[in-house]
Amino acid sequence: MGKKFGNNRGLKRLNAVPEKSGLSKHVTKSRRIQEKPPRNPLPSSSEESSEEQASSVASEEEVIHREASMYDNLLMSLRPCSKSVDDACNKRRRWEVGKSDSEEDEDDGHDSFTVSEEDNSEEGSLLQEADMVDTGDQSEDAEIEDDREASDTDQEHDIGVNDHSSAEGLEFVSSSIIHLGRKLSKEEVENLSQKKWKYKWEVPAVGMSNCKWMGTGDCFLKDVKINSAYGLKQRLYKHWLDVYETSGRNDFHSSKERLFFSLCNSYRDILHCDKKPFYLKGLEEDSSIMDAYIMHSLNHVFRIRDLVTKNDSKLAKHPEIADSEIFDGDSFRDQGFTRPKVLILLPLRNIALRVVQRLIQLTPTACKVNVEHIDRFFKEFGTQKDEDNADEDELLGNLKAQKSSKPSDFQALFGGKRDEEDQFMFGIKFTRRSIRLYSDFYSSDIIVASPVRLIGKIWEAKKYKEKNVDFLSSIEVLIVDHADVIGMQNWSHVNTVVEELNHIPSKPPGTDIMRIRYWYLDGFARFYRQTIILGYYSNPDINGLFNRHCINYQGKVKLVCEYKGILPKVLLQVRQIYERFVVDSIVDADDARFEYFVKKVFPKIKDSVQGGVMLFISSYFEFVRIRNFLKSQEASFCLLGEYTEQSDISRARVWFFEGRRKIMLYTERAHFYYRYKIRGIQNLIIYSLPERKEFYPEIVNMLDGSHNMSCTVLFSRFDQFRLERIVGTAPAKRMVTSEKDVFFFC
């Protein structure tokens, strides 16, 4: 990021910067040859020198009388802590008043420094020395590849990120450098905090006839160039292409993997909640999306690492330029407060196993000569499975399901294990030739965690002063995969985690304060964070997080779909009666539902002598409310909830089947975790529709064997998300807007 592409403020101050010593005439001459002339070269004639002095005096007065910035105040507060900072502050003050320690070539004030190919080889040696694990000597071919890659990296980062017209014209400029290099003003930040995003464009989703992508700002999908590296580092791109072709496919450029990577590489916030999961016979689709966000994460981490190591090499090779470049521009501001840049939230251990296995596979061979602690990982998360045997595993899952009476998706998701499945958190660090699992959080590049475990860390930090979660302060890419499963656990944990991201650290970071980007110091990091939310379905909680907490300045992209419904999967000839209750506000929806049940539904149950009434309830809070109401009415009922003891569950199922209890309360989360098949149901009342559409036919089909079976469903216009997944998008719209309140399906 040379100065010649700097902003106007930087160019204006060039005249006020005195000549400095430190670089030889040979280096200066070489730099003139390598770089293009500045747009506004300094005057060289004697007639122009007086104008130069006048403008210099004016610029000096402007600098002297300007108000101290937040950055200046931060430097002053750090002076007593470090002699180097104190010396640098003194030098900065001398520059501002026009004084200089020594003389320097006159072109040094406005020429930027470029690393030659010879420097690149030295940068490679510095990188090898910096690795904590030495995995052996590098081959000659690998060294040539490293040098070539380092050269490409230098070309990318020498382009000024604020000069968008130049950056957009060069294919090798990475999106991450452009995204992180943008400077937001205070006015822009205030507008982002209060902005209501408007989706201005639509593009059909490839391979999904009933879906379309909608986005804010300008549409970028049509501008993606085919047969390019799509913004990936060349080594990553070649390896990904090899892995893809090895799997027997040859349509990479039109594949779902490539298309979704292009979305990720735009650095917009993404909401994709129609992803068919691997455990519901969506292995190919799920794996495609997973590959894309893994490659995006690797690309982001490697790009940032290249920038940091390149600047480290410059400063180590030419320490005399450190003070001038760091204080007089953004060239070396390449870091956050802490090292972790990517956070991946996953609900269960077996899903984390899939992600980490694939991440290792997609990492180029030269970067994974050694995978540290892999044995420990497989011991804690399960044995390694070959992706080629996925179909065989699915078939075995179906056979197990038939044998255990559990659905195949339950077997694939849980594998018969539920205890401690949602308790995990570990870091992943990339060195030059190795991957280190279970690395310290502060030295990791990627953190993989379950919201349940991470929320425990956050609570510990709030309870004990000596603990903190400052490693979350510099997250630049947040990925929430299988959001629907996390919703079955506790979605409020995700809200809490997101609220804890991108804060100023509670303790001084170990990072050189002079290398931290300005927008980190200003507290604007959340406006640069990209959030990618992936799931099988959406709901108001997920949408609420996406709308309120995802405020990336690049904008938003979301997938909108129409549903055909799932009613054909109901195998019984049962009359399903949908009753709509009236409510004006979503805040009053729970109270209106309860009141409708108390006045319209429960009197029929109470007056009936027939037992076998099952109340299916989606929310645990509704479950508690109905339980307390039935107690007050001295009704005959039993409970089957997610927190019910196993012995009580067995007793309740027997009592309900034998008719010793008239009513059973059954929650969606209990069905998600146990998949019980309840016998003895005569009258099914769905108090609130399930979030997971596949549960609806499973519950209704439990009426099999009943002589006088009936099914009643309560809904309001605020249940449209759930309703359309079950009855279909078009019928759902009619049902919430119709003048009628009762609807029938057979």
Disulfide bonds with the S-S distance in Angstrom:
Cys211-Cys561 2.08
